[in-house]
Amino acid sequence: MIRAKPIDTKLVICVWHPFTEWRPKPAMAEAIRKRWPEMRVLHLTNYDHLAKELPDTDIFVGYSLRAEQLKDAKKLKWIHSTAAGVAQLMYPELRNSGIMVTNPSGIFSVPMAEHTMGLLLALARNFPDSVRGQDRARWTQQEIWDKPQHLTELNDKVLLIVGYGSIGREVAKRAKAFDMKVWGVTRSGKGEQAHVEKIFAATQLHEALPGADYVLTCAPETPETKHLIGATEIAKMKRGARLINVGRGSLLDEAALIQALEDGALGGAALDVAQTEPLPAESPVWKAPNLFITPHTSGVSDRLWDRQSSILIELLERWFDGRELFNRVDFARGY
Protein backbone atom coordinates (compact mmCIF):
# COMPACT_ATOMS: atom_id res chain seq x y z
CA MET A 1 0.00 0.00 0.00
CA ILE A 2 1.39 3.40 -1.02
CA ARG A 3 1.41 5.83 1.89
CA ALA A 4 1.32 9.53 1.06
CA LYS A 5 3.50 12.05 2.83
CA PRO A 6 1.91 14.23 5.54
CA ILE A 7 1.67 17.18 3.16
CA ASP A 8 -0.41 15.07 0.78
CA THR A 9 -2.59 13.51 3.49
CA LYS A 10 -6.05 14.43 4.71
CA LEU A 11 -7.11 13.02 8.08
CA VAL A 12 -10.71 13.33 9.29
CA ILE A 13 -11.79 12.79 12.90
CA CYS A 14 -15.52 12.29 13.28
CA VAL A 15 -17.49 10.70 16.12
CA TRP A 16 -20.81 11.70 17.59
CA HIS A 17 -22.25 9.78 20.51
CA PRO A 18 -24.99 10.67 23.02
CA PHE A 19 -22.46 10.10 25.80
CA THR A 20 -20.22 13.14 25.54
CA GLU A 21 -17.04 11.43 26.76
CA TRP A 22 -17.02 9.11 23.73
CA ARG A 23 -16.68 12.18 21.48
CA PRO A 24 -13.09 13.13 20.56
CA LYS A 25 -11.67 16.20 22.27
CA PRO A 26 -10.33 19.12 20.19
CA ALA A 27 -6.91 18.48 21.74
CA MET A 28 -6.56 15.32 19.63
CA ALA A 29 -6.67 17.26 16.35
CA GLU A 30 -4.49 20.00 17.84
CA ALA A 31 -1.81 17.47 18.86
CA ILE A 32 -1.73 15.98 15.35
CA ARG A 33 -1.51 19.44 13.74
CA LYS A 34 1.33 20.36 16.07
CA ARG A 35 3.28 17.25 15.08
CA TRP A 36 2.51 17.53 11.34
CA PRO A 37 1.55 21.16 10.58
CA GLU A 38 1.63 20.42 6.85
CA MET A 39 -1.11 17.75 7.08
CA ARG A 40 -4.78 18.55 6.57
CA VAL A 41 -6.52 17.59 9.80
CA LEU A 42 -10.27 18.04 10.10
CA HIS A 43 -12.29 17.45 13.27
CA LEU A 44 -16.03 17.15 12.65
CA THR A 45 -18.17 17.23 15.79
CA ASN A 46 -21.12 15.51 14.08
CA TYR A 47 -21.93 13.66 10.87
CA ASP A 48 -23.71 16.53 9.08
CA HIS A 49 -20.81 17.39 6.75
CA LEU A 50 -19.00 14.06 6.65
CA ALA A 51 -20.33 13.04 3.22
CA LYS A 52 -18.72 15.97 1.44
CA GLU A 53 -15.38 15.43 3.20
CA LEU A 54 -15.03 11.70 2.54
CA PRO A 55 -14.06 11.61 -1.18
CA ASP A 56 -10.52 12.96 -0.61
CA THR A 57 -9.97 11.57 2.91
CA ASP A 58 -6.91 9.32 3.31
CA ILE A 59 -7.25 8.44 7.01
CA PHE A 60 -10.52 8.30 8.94
CA VAL A 61 -10.59 8.37 12.74
CA GLY A 62 -13.95 7.50 14.21
CA TYR A 63 -16.33 4.87 15.46
CA SER A 64 -17.78 3.62 12.19
CA LEU A 65 -18.31 4.15 8.50
CA ARG A 66 -21.35 2.53 6.90
CA ALA A 67 -21.10 0.64 3.62
CA GLU A 68 -22.83 3.43 1.67
CA GLN A 69 -20.35 5.97 3.10
CA LEU A 70 -17.40 3.75 2.23
CA LYS A 71 -18.37 3.91 -1.46
CA ASP A 72 -17.69 7.65 -1.48
CA ALA A 73 -14.32 7.37 0.29
CA LYS A 74 -12.33 6.76 -2.88
CA LYS A 75 -8.90 7.58 -1.40
CA LEU A 76 -9.36 5.98 2.00
CA LYS A 77 -6.47 3.73 3.04
CA TRP A 78 -6.82 3.44 6.83
CA ILE A 79 -9.57 3.60 9.43
CA HIS A 80 -8.59 4.04 13.06
CA SER A 81 -11.48 3.15 15.37
CA THR A 82 -11.74 5.12 18.59
CA ALA A 83 -13.60 2.13 20.07
CA ALA A 84 -11.80 -1.09 20.94
CA GLY A 85 -14.78 -3.12 19.71
CA VAL A 86 -15.02 -3.11 15.91
CA ALA A 87 -18.02 -5.36 15.24
CA GLN A 88 -19.69 -2.36 13.56
CA LEU A 89 -16.92 -2.38 10.91
CA MET A 90 -17.00 -6.07 10.06
CA TYR A 91 -19.20 -5.80 6.97
CA PRO A 92 -18.17 -7.42 3.65
CA GLU A 93 -17.56 -4.20 1.74
CA LEU A 94 -14.89 -3.09 4.20
CA ARG A 95 -13.43 -6.57 4.66
CA ASN A 96 -12.87 -6.79 0.89
CA SER A 97 -11.73 -3.20 0.34
CA GLY A 98 -8.06 -3.50 1.26
CA ILE A 99 -8.47 -0.65 3.74
CA MET A 100 -6.48 -1.16 6.94
CA VAL A 101 -8.31 -0.95 10.27
CA THR A 102 -6.70 -0.32 13.66
CA ASN A 103 -8.16 0.19 17.11
CA PRO A 104 -6.98 1.63 20.45
CA SER A 105 -6.76 -1.76 22.15
CA GLY A 106 -4.97 -1.47 25.47
CA ILE A 107 -5.91 2.09 26.42
CA PHE A 108 -9.03 0.97 28.29
CA SER A 109 -7.32 -1.86 30.16
CA VAL A 110 -6.26 -0.02 33.33
CA PRO A 111 -9.56 1.78 34.08
CA MET A 112 -11.52 -1.36 33.23
CA ALA A 113 -9.32 -3.48 35.49
CA GLU A 114 -9.75 -1.05 38.39
CA HIS A 115 -13.52 -0.91 37.74
CA THR A 116 -13.66 -4.72 37.68
CA MET A 117 -11.89 -4.96 41.03
CA GLY A 118 -14.51 -2.58 42.35
CA LEU A 119 -17.26 -4.90 41.07
CA LEU A 120 -15.56 -7.95 42.61
CA LEU A 121 -15.34 -6.22 45.98
CA ALA A 122 -18.90 -4.91 45.70
CA LEU A 123 -20.21 -8.45 45.17
CA ALA A 124 -18.07 -10.02 47.89
CA ARG A 125 -18.92 -7.32 50.47
CA ASN A 126 -22.48 -6.58 49.23
CA PHE A 127 -21.95 -2.86 48.84
CA PRO A 128 -25.15 -2.43 46.76
CA ASP A 129 -27.39 -3.49 49.66
CA SER A 130 -25.43 -1.27 52.03
CA VAL A 131 -26.07 1.71 49.76
CA ARG A 132 -29.77 0.81 49.51
CA GLY A 133 -29.91 0.72 53.30
CA GLN A 134 -28.23 4.11 53.46
CA ASP A 135 -30.80 5.51 51.02
CA ARG A 136 -33.54 4.33 53.42
CA ALA A 137 -31.63 5.49 56.53
CA ARG A 138 -31.64 1.90 57.80
CA TRP A 139 -28.83 0.06 59.61
CA THR A 140 -29.07 -3.20 57.61
CA GLN A 141 -26.27 -5.18 59.25
CA GLN A 142 -28.46 -8.19 60.15
CA GLU A 143 -30.39 -8.10 56.86
CA ILE A 144 -27.19 -8.18 54.85
CA TRP A 145 -25.74 -11.04 56.88
CA ASP A 146 -28.96 -13.06 56.73
CA LYS A 147 -28.95 -13.16 52.92
CA PRO A 148 -28.02 -16.55 51.40
CA GLN A 149 -24.92 -14.89 49.99
CA HIS A 150 -22.94 -14.23 53.16
CA LEU A 151 -20.29 -11.55 53.15
CA THR A 152 -17.14 -13.21 51.92
CA GLU A 153 -13.50 -12.52 51.06
CA LEU A 154 -11.69 -12.47 47.73
CA ASN A 155 -8.51 -14.10 48.95
CA ASP A 156 -8.07 -17.75 48.00
CA LYS A 157 -11.07 -17.58 45.62
CA VAL A 158 -10.78 -18.59 41.96
CA LEU A 159 -11.33 -15.89 39.37
CA LEU A 160 -11.87 -17.21 35.83
CA ILE A 161 -11.23 -14.55 33.20
CA VAL A 162 -12.97 -15.43 29.92
CA GLY A 163 -11.15 -13.43 27.27
CA TYR A 164 -7.68 -13.18 28.74
CA GLY A 165 -6.36 -10.27 26.69
CA SER A 166 -5.01 -6.86 27.72
CA ILE A 167 -7.95 -6.14 30.05
CA GLY A 168 -7.80 -9.62 31.57
CA ARG A 169 -4.07 -9.33 32.21
CA GLU A 170 -4.51 -6.04 34.09
CA VAL A 171 -7.34 -7.57 36.15
CA ALA A 172 -5.19 -10.63 36.92
CA LYS A 173 -2.33 -8.46 38.14
CA ARG A 174 -4.64 -6.73 40.61
CA ALA A 175 -6.50 -9.89 41.61
CA LYS A 176 -3.19 -11.54 42.51
CA ALA A 177 -2.55 -8.64 44.90
CA PHE A 178 -5.76 -9.75 46.66
CA ASP A 179 -4.36 -13.29 46.82
CA MET A 180 -6.94 -14.64 44.38
CA LYS A 181 -6.25 -17.67 42.21
CA VAL A 182 -6.57 -16.56 38.61
CA TRP A 183 -7.39 -18.72 35.60
CA GLY A 184 -7.68 -17.47 32.04
CA VAL A 185 -9.49 -18.52 28.88
CA THR A 186 -8.12 -17.57 25.47
CA ARG A 187 -9.02 -18.60 21.95
CA SER A 188 -5.87 -20.73 21.64
CA GLY A 189 -5.27 -21.74 25.25
CA LYS A 190 -2.03 -19.73 25.19
CA GLY A 191 -1.16 -16.38 26.73
CA GLU A 192 1.00 -14.50 29.17
CA GLN A 193 1.23 -16.56 32.35
CA ALA A 194 2.83 -14.14 34.80
CA HIS A 195 -0.34 -13.67 36.85
CA VAL A 196 -2.41 -16.79 36.07
CA GLU A 197 -2.18 -20.34 37.33
CA LYS A 198 -3.85 -21.90 34.30
CA ILE A 199 -4.92 -20.91 30.80
CA PHE A 200 -7.70 -22.85 29.09
CA ALA A 201 -8.57 -22.87 25.39
CA ALA A 202 -12.02 -21.54 24.48
CA THR A 203 -13.03 -25.12 23.68
CA GLN A 204 -12.30 -26.01 27.34
CA LEU A 205 -14.58 -23.35 28.83
CA HIS A 206 -17.02 -25.95 30.22
CA GLU A 207 -14.13 -27.69 31.97
CA ALA A 208 -13.01 -24.45 33.62
CA LEU A 209 -16.36 -23.10 34.81
CA PRO A 210 -17.07 -25.55 37.68
CA GLY A 211 -13.92 -24.53 39.55
CA ALA A 212 -14.55 -20.78 39.51
CA ASP A 213 -15.94 -18.66 42.34
CA TYR A 214 -16.05 -15.61 40.09
CA VAL A 215 -16.38 -15.60 36.30
CA LEU A 216 -15.39 -12.44 34.43
CA THR A 217 -16.24 -12.05 30.74
CA CYS A 218 -14.20 -9.52 28.78
CA ALA A 219 -13.92 -11.26 25.40
CA PRO A 220 -14.36 -9.33 22.12
CA GLU A 221 -17.70 -9.30 20.32
CA THR A 222 -17.67 -11.74 17.39
CA PRO A 223 -20.23 -14.18 15.94
CA GLU A 224 -18.50 -16.95 17.95
CA THR A 225 -18.82 -15.12 21.29
CA LYS A 226 -22.55 -14.33 21.06
CA HIS A 227 -24.16 -15.73 24.24
CA LEU A 228 -20.81 -17.19 25.24
CA ILE A 229 -22.33 -17.48 28.70
CA GLY A 230 -25.86 -18.88 28.60
CA ALA A 231 -28.01 -21.32 30.54
CA THR A 232 -25.70 -24.27 29.77
CA GLU A 233 -22.60 -22.44 30.96
CA ILE A 234 -24.29 -21.08 34.10
CA ALA A 235 -25.42 -24.62 34.94
CA LYS A 236 -21.74 -25.67 34.86
CA MET A 237 -20.80 -23.04 37.45
CA LYS A 238 -20.79 -23.85 41.14
CA ARG A 239 -23.92 -22.84 43.01
CA GLY A 240 -23.49 -19.39 44.52
CA ALA A 241 -20.73 -18.31 42.11
CA ARG A 242 -20.71 -14.72 40.91
CA LEU A 243 -20.66 -13.52 37.30
CA ILE A 244 -19.30 -10.21 35.96
CA ASN A 245 -19.55 -8.91 32.39
CA VAL A 246 -17.50 -5.90 31.29
CA GLY A 247 -17.01 -7.05 27.68
CA ARG A 248 -20.06 -6.66 25.47
CA GLY A 249 -23.72 -7.24 26.23
CA SER A 250 -23.91 -9.86 23.48
CA LEU A 251 -21.55 -12.17 25.42
CA LEU A 252 -24.25 -12.95 27.97
CA ASP A 253 -27.73 -14.42 27.66
CA GLU A 254 -29.61 -11.97 29.87
CA ALA A 255 -32.69 -14.16 30.20
CA ALA A 256 -30.55 -17.05 31.47
CA LEU A 257 -28.78 -14.68 33.89
CA ILE A 258 -32.07 -13.41 35.35
CA GLN A 259 -33.35 -16.96 35.78
CA ALA A 260 -30.15 -18.05 37.55
CA LEU A 261 -30.32 -15.08 39.92
CA GLU A 262 -33.97 -15.70 40.69
CA ASP A 263 -33.31 -19.40 41.32
CA GLY A 264 -30.28 -18.68 43.49
CA ALA A 265 -28.04 -20.68 41.16
CA LEU A 266 -25.80 -17.61 41.01
CA GLY A 267 -24.93 -15.78 44.21
CA GLY A 268 -24.77 -12.47 42.41
CA ALA A 269 -23.77 -10.71 39.21
CA ALA A 270 -22.45 -7.37 38.02
CA LEU A 271 -22.95 -5.90 34.55
CA ASP A 272 -21.25 -2.91 32.98
CA VAL A 273 -22.73 -3.69 29.56
CA ALA A 274 -26.14 -4.78 28.27
CA GLN A 275 -27.59 -6.31 25.13
CA THR A 276 -29.45 -3.04 24.51
CA GLU A 277 -27.84 0.22 25.55
CA PRO A 278 -29.07 2.39 27.12
CA LEU A 279 -30.84 -0.37 29.07
CA PRO A 280 -34.59 0.32 28.62
CA ALA A 281 -36.51 1.24 31.76
CA GLU A 282 -38.88 -1.69 31.19
CA SER A 283 -36.07 -4.26 30.99
CA PRO A 284 -36.41 -7.05 33.58
CA VAL A 285 -32.64 -6.83 34.09
CA TRP A 286 -33.15 -3.82 36.38
CA LYS A 287 -35.19 -5.85 38.85
CA ALA A 288 -33.13 -9.06 38.89
CA PRO A 289 -32.11 -9.97 42.46
CA ASN A 290 -28.49 -9.59 43.57
CA LEU A 291 -27.54 -7.79 40.37
CA PHE A 292 -25.29 -4.73 40.39
CA ILE A 293 -25.37 -2.53 37.27
CA THR A 294 -22.92 0.17 36.20
CA PRO A 295 -23.87 2.06 33.00
CA HIS A 296 -20.98 1.10 30.69
CA THR A 297 -18.53 3.28 32.60
CA SER A 298 -15.71 0.77 33.14
CA GLY A 299 -13.59 2.19 30.31
CA VAL A 300 -14.28 5.84 31.11
CA SER A 301 -11.48 7.83 32.70
CA ASP A 302 -10.29 11.43 32.88
CA ARG A 303 -7.15 10.20 31.06
CA LEU A 304 -9.04 8.61 28.15
CA TRP A 305 -8.40 11.18 25.41
CA ASP A 306 -4.77 11.71 26.39
CA ARG A 307 -4.32 7.97 25.80
CA GLN A 308 -6.36 8.09 22.58
CA SER A 309 -4.21 10.89 21.21
CA SER A 310 -0.94 9.24 22.22
CA ILE A 311 -1.74 5.93 20.55
CA LEU A 312 -2.98 7.62 17.35
CA ILE A 313 0.15 9.78 17.07
CA GLU A 314 2.35 6.72 17.60
CA LEU A 315 0.45 4.89 14.84
CA LEU A 316 0.75 7.93 12.53
CA GLU A 317 4.52 8.04 13.14
CA ARG A 318 4.72 4.43 11.99
CA TRP A 319 2.40 5.11 9.06
CA PHE A 320 4.52 7.91 7.65
CA ASP A 321 7.76 6.02 8.34
CA GLY A 322 6.46 3.05 6.33
CA ARG A 323 6.57 0.75 9.34
CA GLU A 324 4.11 -1.95 10.38
CA LEU A 325 1.18 -0.69 12.43
CA PHE A 326 0.29 -2.32 15.75
CA ASN A 327 -3.30 -2.91 16.87
CA ARG A 328 -4.32 -3.95 13.38
CA VAL A 329 -7.73 -5.57 13.25
CA ASP A 330 -7.77 -9.13 11.97
CA PHE A 331 -10.84 -9.36 9.72
CA ALA A 332 -10.86 -13.14 9.98
CA ARG A 333 -11.15 -13.00 13.78
CA GLY A 334 -13.26 -9.86 13.94
CA TYR A 335 -11.02 -7.99 16.41
KETIPA-366169 format. One record per residue (C-alpha): residue number from 1; z, y, x. Coordinates in steps of 0.25 Angstrom, whole numbers. Layout:
+-------+-------+-------+-------+
: vexlo :     Z :     Y :     X :
+-------+-------+-------+-------+
:   NUM :     Z :     Y :     X :
...
+-------+-------+-------+-------+
This chain:
+-------+-------+-------+-------+
: vexlo :     Z :     Y :     X :
+-------+-------+-------+-------+
:     1 :     0 :     0 :     0 :
:     2 :    -4 :    14 :     6 :
:     3 :     8 :    23 :     6 :
:     4 :     4 :    38 :     5 :
:     5 :    11 :    48 :    14 :
:     6 :    22 :    57 :     8 :
:     7 :    13 :    69 :     7 :
:     8 :     3 :    60 :    -2 :
:     9 :    14 :    54 :   -10 :
:    10 :    19 :    58 :   -24 :
:    11 :    32 :    52 :   -28 :
:    12 :    37 :    53 :   -43 :
:    13 :    52 :    51 :   -47 :
:    14 :    53 :    49 :   -62 :
:    15 :    64 :    43 :   -70 :
:    16 :    70 :    47 :   -83 :
:    17 :    82 :    39 :   -89 :
:    18 :    92 :    43 :  -100 :
:    19 :   103 :    40 :   -90 :
:    20 :   102 :    53 :   -81 :
:    21 :   107 :    46 :   -68 :
:    22 :    95 :    36 :   -68 :
:    23 :    86 :    49 :   -67 :
:    24 :    82 :    53 :   -52 :
:    25 :    89 :    65 :   -47 :
:    26 :    81 :    76 :   -41 :
:    27 :    87 :    74 :   -28 :
:    28 :    79 :    61 :   -26 :
:    29 :    65 :    69 :   -27 :
:    30 :    71 :    80 :   -18 :
:    31 :    75 :    70 :    -7 :
:    32 :    61 :    64 :    -7 :
:    33 :    55 :    78 :    -6 :
:    34 :    64 :    81 :     5 :
:    35 :    60 :    69 :    13 :
:    36 :    45 :    70 :    10 :
:    37 :    42 :    85 :     6 :
:    38 :    27 :    82 :     7 :
:    39 :    28 :    71 :    -4 :
:    40 :    26 :    74 :   -19 :
:    41 :    39 :    70 :   -26 :
:    42 :    40 :    72 :   -41 :
:    43 :    53 :    70 :   -49 :
:    44 :    51 :    69 :   -64 :
:    45 :    63 :    69 :   -73 :
:    46 :    56 :    62 :   -84 :
:    47 :    43 :    55 :   -88 :
:    48 :    36 :    66 :   -95 :
:    49 :    27 :    70 :   -83 :
:    50 :    27 :    56 :   -76 :
:    51 :    13 :    52 :   -81 :
:    52 :     6 :    64 :   -75 :
:    53 :    13 :    62 :   -62 :
:    54 :    10 :    47 :   -60 :
:    55 :    -5 :    46 :   -56 :
:    56 :    -2 :    52 :   -42 :
:    57 :    12 :    46 :   -40 :
:    58 :    13 :    37 :   -28 :
:    59 :    28 :    34 :   -29 :
:    60 :    36 :    33 :   -42 :
:    61 :    51 :    33 :   -42 :
:    62 :    57 :    30 :   -56 :
:    63 :    62 :    19 :   -65 :
:    64 :    49 :    14 :   -71 :
:    65 :    34 :    17 :   -73 :
:    66 :    28 :    10 :   -85 :
:    67 :    14 :     3 :   -84 :
:    68 :     7 :    14 :   -91 :
:    69 :    12 :    24 :   -81 :
:    70 :     9 :    15 :   -70 :
:    71 :    -6 :    16 :   -73 :
:    72 :    -6 :    31 :   -71 :
:    73 :     1 :    29 :   -57 :
:    74 :   -12 :    27 :   -49 :
:    75 :    -6 :    30 :   -36 :
:    76 :     8 :    24 :   -37 :
:    77 :    12 :    15 :   -26 :
:    78 :    27 :    14 :   -27 :
:    79 :    38 :    14 :   -38 :
:    80 :    52 :    16 :   -34 :
:    81 :    61 :    13 :   -46 :
:    82 :    74 :    20 :   -47 :
:    83 :    80 :     9 :   -54 :
:    84 :    84 :    -4 :   -47 :
:    85 :    79 :   -12 :   -59 :
:    86 :    64 :   -12 :   -60 :
:    87 :    61 :   -21 :   -72 :
:    88 :    54 :    -9 :   -79 :
:    89 :    44 :   -10 :   -68 :
:    90 :    40 :   -24 :   -68 :
:    91 :    28 :   -23 :   -77 :
:    92 :    15 :   -30 :   -73 :
:    93 :     7 :   -17 :   -70 :
:    94 :    17 :   -12 :   -60 :
:    95 :    19 :   -26 :   -54 :
:    96 :     4 :   -27 :   -51 :
:    97 :     1 :   -13 :   -47 :
:    98 :     5 :   -14 :   -32 :
:    99 :    15 :    -3 :   -34 :
:   100 :    28 :    -5 :   -26 :
:   101 :    41 :    -4 :   -33 :
:   102 :    55 :    -1 :   -27 :
:   103 :    68 :     1 :   -33 :
:   104 :    82 :     7 :   -28 :
:   105 :    89 :    -7 :   -27 :
:   106 :   102 :    -6 :   -20 :
:   107 :   106 :     8 :   -24 :
:   108 :   113 :     4 :   -36 :
:   109 :   121 :    -7 :   -29 :
:   110 :   133 :     0 :   -25 :
:   111 :   136 :     7 :   -38 :
:   112 :   133 :    -5 :   -46 :
:   113 :   142 :   -14 :   -37 :
:   114 :   154 :    -4 :   -39 :
:   115 :   151 :    -4 :   -54 :
:   116 :   151 :   -19 :   -55 :
:   117 :   164 :   -20 :   -48 :
:   118 :   169 :   -10 :   -58 :
:   119 :   164 :   -20 :   -69 :
:   120 :   170 :   -32 :   -62 :
:   121 :   184 :   -25 :   -61 :
:   122 :   183 :   -20 :   -76 :
:   123 :   181 :   -34 :   -81 :
:   124 :   192 :   -40 :   -72 :
:   125 :   202 :   -29 :   -76 :
:   126 :   197 :   -26 :   -90 :
:   127 :   195 :   -11 :   -88 :
:   128 :   187 :   -10 :  -101 :
:   129 :   199 :   -14 :  -110 :
:   130 :   208 :    -5 :  -102 :
:   131 :   199 :     7 :  -104 :
:   132 :   198 :     3 :  -119 :
:   133 :   213 :     3 :  -120 :
:   134 :   214 :    16 :  -113 :
:   135 :   204 :    22 :  -123 :
:   136 :   214 :    17 :  -134 :
:   137 :   226 :    22 :  -127 :
:   138 :   231 :     8 :  -127 :
:   139 :   238 :     0 :  -115 :
:   140 :   230 :   -13 :  -116 :
:   141 :   237 :   -21 :  -105 :
:   142 :   241 :   -33 :  -114 :
:   143 :   227 :   -32 :  -122 :
:   144 :   219 :   -33 :  -109 :
:   145 :   228 :   -44 :  -103 :
:   146 :   227 :   -52 :  -116 :
:   147 :   212 :   -53 :  -116 :
:   148 :   206 :   -66 :  -112 :
:   149 :   200 :   -60 :  -100 :
:   150 :   213 :   -57 :   -92 :
:   151 :   213 :   -46 :   -81 :
:   152 :   208 :   -53 :   -69 :
:   153 :   204 :   -50 :   -54 :
:   154 :   191 :   -50 :   -47 :
:   155 :   196 :   -56 :   -34 :
:   156 :   192 :   -71 :   -32 :
:   157 :   182 :   -70 :   -44 :
:   158 :   168 :   -74 :   -43 :
:   159 :   157 :   -64 :   -45 :
:   160 :   143 :   -69 :   -47 :
:   161 :   133 :   -58 :   -45 :
:   162 :   120 :   -62 :   -52 :
:   163 :   109 :   -54 :   -45 :
:   164 :   115 :   -53 :   -31 :
:   165 :   107 :   -41 :   -25 :
:   166 :   111 :   -27 :   -20 :
:   167 :   120 :   -25 :   -32 :
:   168 :   126 :   -38 :   -31 :
:   169 :   129 :   -37 :   -16 :
:   170 :   136 :   -24 :   -18 :
:   171 :   145 :   -30 :   -29 :
:   172 :   148 :   -43 :   -21 :
:   173 :   153 :   -34 :    -9 :
:   174 :   162 :   -27 :   -19 :
:   175 :   166 :   -40 :   -26 :
:   176 :   170 :   -46 :   -13 :
:   177 :   180 :   -35 :   -10 :
:   178 :   187 :   -39 :   -23 :
:   179 :   187 :   -53 :   -17 :
:   180 :   178 :   -59 :   -28 :
:   181 :   169 :   -71 :   -25 :
:   182 :   154 :   -66 :   -26 :
:   183 :   142 :   -75 :   -30 :
:   184 :   128 :   -70 :   -31 :
:   185 :   116 :   -74 :   -38 :
:   186 :   102 :   -70 :   -32 :
:   187 :    88 :   -74 :   -36 :
:   188 :    87 :   -83 :   -23 :
:   189 :   101 :   -87 :   -21 :
:   190 :   101 :   -79 :    -8 :
:   191 :   107 :   -66 :    -5 :
:   192 :   117 :   -58 :     4 :
:   193 :   129 :   -66 :     5 :
:   194 :   139 :   -57 :    11 :
:   195 :   147 :   -55 :    -1 :
:   196 :   144 :   -67 :   -10 :
:   197 :   149 :   -81 :    -9 :
:   198 :   137 :   -88 :   -15 :
:   199 :   123 :   -84 :   -20 :
:   200 :   116 :   -91 :   -31 :
:   201 :   102 :   -91 :   -34 :
:   202 :    98 :   -86 :   -48 :
:   203 :    95 :  -100 :   -52 :
:   204 :   109 :  -104 :   -49 :
:   205 :   115 :   -93 :   -58 :
:   206 :   121 :  -104 :   -68 :
:   207 :   128 :  -111 :   -57 :
:   208 :   134 :   -98 :   -52 :
:   209 :   139 :   -92 :   -65 :
:   210 :   151 :  -102 :   -68 :
:   211 :   158 :   -98 :   -56 :
:   212 :   158 :   -83 :   -58 :
:   213 :   169 :   -75 :   -64 :
:   214 :   160 :   -62 :   -64 :
:   215 :   145 :   -62 :   -66 :
:   216 :   138 :   -50 :   -62 :
:   217 :   123 :   -48 :   -65 :
:   218 :   115 :   -38 :   -57 :
:   219 :   102 :   -45 :   -56 :
:   220 :    88 :   -37 :   -57 :
:   221 :    81 :   -37 :   -71 :
:   222 :    70 :   -47 :   -71 :
:   223 :    64 :   -57 :   -81 :
:   224 :    72 :   -68 :   -74 :
:   225 :    85 :   -60 :   -75 :
:   226 :    84 :   -57 :   -90 :
:   227 :    97 :   -63 :   -97 :
:   228 :   101 :   -69 :   -83 :
:   229 :   115 :   -70 :   -89 :
:   230 :   114 :   -76 :  -103 :
:   231 :   122 :   -85 :  -112 :
:   232 :   119 :   -97 :  -103 :
:   233 :   124 :   -90 :   -90 :
:   234 :   136 :   -84 :   -97 :
:   235 :   140 :   -98 :  -102 :
:   236 :   139 :  -103 :   -87 :
:   237 :   150 :   -92 :   -83 :
:   238 :   165 :   -95 :   -83 :
:   239 :   172 :   -91 :   -96 :
:   240 :   178 :   -78 :   -94 :
:   241 :   168 :   -73 :   -83 :
:   242 :   164 :   -59 :   -83 :
:   243 :   149 :   -54 :   -83 :
:   244 :   144 :   -41 :   -77 :
:   245 :   130 :   -36 :   -78 :
:   246 :   125 :   -24 :   -70 :
:   247 :   111 :   -28 :   -68 :
:   248 :   102 :   -27 :   -80 :
:   249 :   105 :   -29 :   -95 :
:   250 :    94 :   -39 :   -96 :
:   251 :   102 :   -49 :   -86 :
:   252 :   112 :   -52 :   -97 :
:   253 :   111 :   -58 :  -111 :
:   254 :   119 :   -48 :  -118 :
:   255 :   121 :   -57 :  -131 :
:   256 :   126 :   -68 :  -122 :
:   257 :   136 :   -59 :  -115 :
:   258 :   141 :   -54 :  -128 :
:   259 :   143 :   -68 :  -133 :
:   260 :   150 :   -72 :  -121 :
:   261 :   160 :   -60 :  -121 :
:   262 :   163 :   -63 :  -136 :
:   263 :   165 :   -78 :  -133 :
:   264 :   174 :   -75 :  -121 :
:   265 :   165 :   -83 :  -112 :
:   266 :   164 :   -70 :  -103 :
:   267 :   177 :   -63 :  -100 :
:   268 :   170 :   -50 :   -99 :
:   269 :   157 :   -43 :   -95 :
:   270 :   152 :   -29 :   -90 :
:   271 :   138 :   -24 :   -92 :
:   272 :   132 :   -12 :   -85 :
:   273 :   118 :   -15 :   -91 :
:   274 :   113 :   -19 :  -105 :
:   275 :   101 :   -25 :  -110 :
:   276 :    98 :   -12 :  -118 :
:   277 :   102 :     1 :  -111 :
:   278 :   108 :    10 :  -116 :
:   279 :   116 :    -1 :  -123 :
:   280 :   114 :     1 :  -138 :
:   281 :   127 :     5 :  -146 :
:   282 :   125 :    -7 :  -156 :
:   283 :   124 :   -17 :  -144 :
:   284 :   134 :   -28 :  -146 :
:   285 :   136 :   -27 :  -131 :
:   286 :   146 :   -15 :  -133 :
:   287 :   155 :   -23 :  -141 :
:   288 :   156 :   -36 :  -133 :
:   289 :   170 :   -40 :  -128 :
:   290 :   174 :   -38 :  -114 :
:   291 :   161 :   -31 :  -110 :
:   292 :   162 :   -19 :  -101 :
:   293 :   149 :   -10 :  -101 :
:   294 :   145 :     1 :   -92 :
:   295 :   132 :     8 :   -95 :
:   296 :   123 :     4 :   -84 :
:   297 :   130 :    13 :   -74 :
:   298 :   133 :     3 :   -63 :
:   299 :   121 :     9 :   -54 :
:   300 :   124 :    23 :   -57 :
:   301 :   131 :    31 :   -46 :
:   302 :   132 :    46 :   -41 :
:   303 :   124 :    41 :   -29 :
:   304 :   113 :    34 :   -36 :
:   305 :   102 :    45 :   -34 :
:   306 :   106 :    47 :   -19 :
:   307 :   103 :    32 :   -17 :
:   308 :    90 :    32 :   -25 :
:   309 :    85 :    44 :   -17 :
:   310 :    89 :    37 :    -4 :
:   311 :    82 :    24 :    -7 :
:   312 :    69 :    30 :   -12 :
:   313 :    68 :    39 :     1 :
:   314 :    70 :    27 :     9 :
:   315 :    59 :    20 :     2 :
:   316 :    50 :    32 :     3 :
:   317 :    53 :    32 :    18 :
:   318 :    48 :    18 :    19 :
:   319 :    36 :    20 :    10 :
:   320 :    31 :    32 :    18 :
:   321 :    33 :    24 :    31 :
:   322 :    25 :    12 :    26 :
:   323 :    37 :     3 :    26 :
:   324 :    42 :    -8 :    16 :
:   325 :    50 :    -3 :     5 :
:   326 :    63 :    -9 :     1 :
:   327 :    67 :   -12 :   -13 :
:   328 :    54 :   -16 :   -17 :
:   329 :    53 :   -22 :   -31 :
:   330 :    48 :   -37 :   -31 :
:   331 :    39 :   -37 :   -43 :
:   332 :    40 :   -53 :   -43 :
:   333 :    55 :   -52 :   -45 :
:   334 :    56 :   -39 :   -53 :
:   335 :    66 :   -32 :   -44 :
+-------+-------+-------+-------+
